[in-house]
Amino acid sequence: ALIIGDWKPDLLLLDLRMPKMNGKEFCELLRSKPELSHVKVVILTGYSEKDARKELDGQEVDAIFTKPIGIRSFVDQLRSLLA
């Protein structure tokens, strides 16, 4: 179960491959909670963007970054998402 409690994140940074629950499953659960609909989801992955989108199978995410990342563009895009 997704337990956030009083924690009110603005953005979550996920990998597609995580223990117990993968990124797609986490997104599905997050998006099923109306009170968390404002949360931005950013995927950081070793997959190509095309393969990441295929793995996400239509799940809504705000950005996908493939490793290795350029830190400046990464920070700039995160700032833009949070503005």
Phi and psi in degrees as a GROMACS rama.xvg file:
@    title "Ramachandran Plot"
@    xaxis  label "Phi"
@    yaxis  label "Psi"
@TYPE xy
-89.5581  111.413  LEU-2
-116.904  112.418  ILE-3
-112.772  -26.1571  ILE-4
62.4311  -130.073  GLY-5
-81.7219  -6.44329  ASP-6
-69.6119  126.676  TRP-7
-119.844  80.1121  LYS-8
-72.0165  150.608  PRO-9
-95.5441  -26.3054  ASP-10
-150.659  141.631  LEU-11
-122.392  134.045  LEU-12
-106.174  119.514  LEU-13
-125.015  156.497  LEU-14
-104.869  158.541  ASP-15
-73.5607  -33.0941  LEU-16
-105.201  103.528  ARG-17
-129.481  154.462  MET-18
-68.9046  147.827  PRO-19
71.8986  -45.8459  LYS-20
-141.635  125.342  MET-21
-80.9909  172.518  ASN-22
-59.3335  -38.9416  GLY-23
-63.6894  -46.3135  LYS-24
-62.5348  -40.2004  GLU-25
-63.4396  -44.5108  PHE-26
-60.5755  -43.9526  CYS-27
-57.1905  -46.4675  GLU-28
-67.0925  -44.2633  LEU-29
-60.8718  -47.4829  LEU-30
-69.6712  -15.7685  ARG-31
-81.8358  -5.58505  SER-32
-104.616  103.216  LYS-33
-54.6461  -34.1289  PRO-34
-69.6644  -10.2535  GLU-35
-113.179  12.4993  LEU-36
-64.2471  -21.907  SER-37
-78.7851  -14.7421  HIS-38
-68.987  126.44  VAL-39
-79.0424  139.643  LYS-40
-118.555  123.829  VAL-41
-119.37  128.84  VAL-42
-101.998  130.9  ILE-43
-116.6  120.155  LEU-44
-145.596  157.953  THR-45
-86.3542  -10.347  GLY-46
-73.2807  162.001  TYR-47
-70.2982  160.672  SER-48
-60.2582  -39.5743  GLU-49
-60.4865  -46.9825  LYS-50
-67.417  -34.6082  ASP-51
-64.65  -44.7492  ALA-52
-63.1661  -38.0244  ARG-53
-63.2346  -44.3704  LYS-54
-63.5929  -36.5112  GLU-55
-73.4518  -19.9501  LEU-56
48.5367  51.6671  ASP-57
86.9873  -1.57735  GLY-58
-66.2268  138.744  GLN-59
-76.0739  121.503  GLU-60
-131.482  157.796  VAL-61
-91.6336  -24.7153  ASP-62
-163.143  150.847  ALA-63
-127.303  127.948  ILE-64
-117.073  132.831  PHE-65
-101.881  141.191  THR-66
-79.5159  143.794  LYS-67
-76.2949  149.857  PRO-68
-104.717  153.465  ILE-69
-87.0825  115.435  GLY-70
-60.6378  -37.4261  ILE-71
-63.9075  -47.2388  ARG-72
-67.8157  -34.0457  SER-73
-62.0842  -50.8575  PHE-74
-64.0867  -42.1828  VAL-75
-60.541  -43.2567  ASP-76
-69.8337  -37.996  GLN-77
-61.4215  -43.5569  LEU-78
-59.8153  -42.9275  ARG-79
-61.8411  -42.8644  SER-80
-63.7901  -33.0908  LEU-81
-89.5127  -7.91362  LEU-82
